[in-house]
Amino acid sequence: MEYYYFVSPSRRPLLELNHLQVFYHVAKEGSFTEAARKLRISQSALSKAVGLLEAREEIKLFHRTRKGVSLTELGEKVYTECE
């Protein structure tokens, strides 16, 4: 998987496109496990990428429970924009 960055004028990466792609696949599959399997990466790497995206942007994209994940209201909006 390649990594792409959107870079601000200060040369600081604004958003790693890979993290957004990972978010999209988790949202589409409704599962970190299924998204990781389809992307052929470990579940921990996938979870870390989503966590980094959420921390970096100071947002919460998923409701996490023992039964799985669901999108927050903001997560729904981001997912719609990704499609």
NUMARNU-98313 format. One record per residue (C-alpha): residue in one letter; x, y, z. Coordinates in steps of 0.1 Angstrom, whole numbers. Layout:
residues N
+----+-------+-------+-------+
: aa :     x :     y :     z :
+----+-------+-------+-------+
:  A :     X :     Y :     Z :
...
+----+-------+-------+-------+
end
This chain:
residues 83
+----+-------+-------+-------+
: aa :     x :     y :     z :
+----+-------+-------+-------+
:  M :     0 :     0 :     0 :
:  E :    14 :    34 :   -10 :
:  Y :    14 :    64 :    12 :
:  Y :     4 :    98 :    -1 :
:  Y :     3 :   131 :    18 :
:  F :   -16 :   163 :    14 :
:  V :    10 :   189 :    24 :
:  S :     3 :   224 :    39 :
:  P :    25 :   254 :    29 :
:  S :    45 :   248 :    61 :
:  R :    54 :   213 :    47 :
:  R :    35 :   196 :    75 :
:  P :    14 :   167 :    62 :
:  L :   -23 :   175 :    67 :
:  L :   -38 :   141 :    61 :
:  E :   -23 :   108 :    51 :
:  L :   -44 :    95 :    23 :
:  N :   -37 :    60 :    34 :
:  H :   -55 :    66 :    67 :
:  L :   -85 :    79 :    48 :
:  Q :   -85 :    48 :    26 :
:  V :   -84 :    26 :    57 :
:  F :  -113 :    45 :    72 :
:  Y :  -133 :    40 :    41 :
:  H :  -128 :     3 :    40 :
:  V :  -137 :    -1 :    77 :
:  A :  -168 :    19 :    72 :
:  K :  -177 :    -1 :    41 :
:  E :  -172 :   -35 :    57 :
:  G :  -185 :   -24 :    91 :
:  S :  -157 :   -43 :   107 :
:  F :  -120 :   -38 :   114 :
:  T :  -114 :   -75 :   110 :
:  E :  -130 :   -77 :    75 :
:  A :  -114 :   -45 :    63 :
:  A :   -80 :   -57 :    74 :
:  R :   -85 :   -91 :    57 :
:  K :   -95 :   -74 :    24 :
:  L :   -66 :   -49 :    26 :
:  R :   -42 :   -77 :    35 :
:  I :   -28 :   -58 :    65 :
:  S :   -29 :   -67 :   102 :
:  Q :   -59 :   -56 :   122 :
:  S :   -36 :   -37 :   146 :
:  A :   -21 :   -17 :   118 :
:  L :   -55 :    -9 :   105 :
:  S :   -68 :     1 :   139 :
:  K :   -37 :    23 :   145 :
:  A :   -42 :    41 :   111 :
:  V :   -79 :    49 :   120 :
:  G :   -68 :    60 :   155 :
:  L :   -41 :    82 :   141 :
:  L :   -66 :    98 :   117 :
:  E :   -91 :   104 :   145 :
:  A :   -64 :   118 :   168 :
:  R :   -48 :   140 :   141 :
:  E :   -81 :   156 :   131 :
:  E :   -94 :   155 :   167 :
:  I :  -126 :   137 :   156 :
:  K :  -144 :   105 :   164 :
:  L :  -154 :    85 :   133 :
:  F :  -166 :    53 :   148 :
:  H :  -186 :    41 :   178 :
:  R :  -166 :    10 :   190 :
:  T :  -183 :   -18 :   209 :
:  R :  -176 :   -54 :   216 :
:  K :  -201 :   -63 :   189 :
:  G :  -184 :   -42 :   162 :
:  V :  -183 :    -7 :   149 :
:  S :  -207 :    19 :   136 :
:  L :  -202 :    53 :   122 :
:  T :  -207 :    84 :   142 :
:  E :  -227 :   112 :   126 :
:  L :  -194 :   128 :   114 :
:  G :  -182 :    94 :   102 :
:  E :  -213 :    91 :    80 :
:  K :  -205 :   124 :    64 :
:  V :  -169 :   116 :    58 :
:  Y :  -179 :    82 :    44 :
:  T :  -204 :    98 :    20 :
:  E :  -177 :   122 :     8 :
:  C :  -153 :    93 :     2 :
:  E :  -177 :    75 :   -21 :
+----+-------+-------+-------+
end
